[in-house]
Amino acid sequence: MTPIYFVGAGPGDPELITIKGKKLLEMADCVIYAGSLVNQDILKICSPQTKFIDSSIHTLEEIIDCMVQEASQNHLVIRLHSGDPSLYGAIQEQMFELDRHGINYQVIPGVSSVGAAASRIKKEYTLPHGTQTLIITRMGGQTPVPKSERLSALASHRTSMVILLSVGFIDQVVEELSMVYPLETPIICAYRVTWPDEIIIQSTLEKISQKIKESGIRRSATLLIGPFLNQSDHYRSYLYGDWINENRRLPFS
């Protein structure tokens, strides 16, 4: 039986899908994609004969039934998720069901909005004389988060932080972060990063909520905060330090 492939579609730009993901889409018999979270232009990679199913209007059970039915006919099935499937992709429950049915599957990673957002604002999350840690998290909503992972608790580490799936709770986000950071602290909202209608809002904790509400953004946004945003001094990485010249050995010496 042909394996089912969970494929990361990337942040939005069709050219940011991996080569492996693109090759699989070109051969796919059936693509179950994550609704409006996936750029429809990515589906144009597929053959005209490919069957498309929008997972946003189906239950988990219906999605699994479709996967099993297609796979039993030896069809190449792609479960196309936005960004990278391992981040808030809800794939674990799908993989559990496929295991239960004895169906083989593979996961093809994708470019996350986490990396895409940093590329758009031209920042690095991990700096030599700054933080060496990146926290990726979310506000609790329909899916709760443990008390130990409240934004205020995580922000207290003062590392680089990316907050996903939380722009709809921006007032609560600001309330939590302001327990640690001053209101003048820089924060960025990256909406539909790499899509044609991308919006980047650079503001402060004090004003970000108002600016987001004025923009009409309610979902599909990545929030960035941390010392890396106001790092203006130039620091050289130890990767290219002087010790390299001291310890370099010439080839075949």
PyMOL commands that set and color helices and strands:
alter all, ss='L'
color gray80, all
select helices_A, chain A and resi 14-16+19-27+35-37+40-43+55-57+60-72+92-100+113-121+147-149+151-155+167-177+208-215+227-230+238-240+243-247
alter helices_A, ss='H'
color red, helices_A
select strands_A, chain A and resi 4-8+30-33+51-54+77-81+105-108+134-138+160-164+186-191+199-204+221-225
alter strands_A, ss='S'
color yellow, strands_A
deselect
rebuild
show_as cartoon
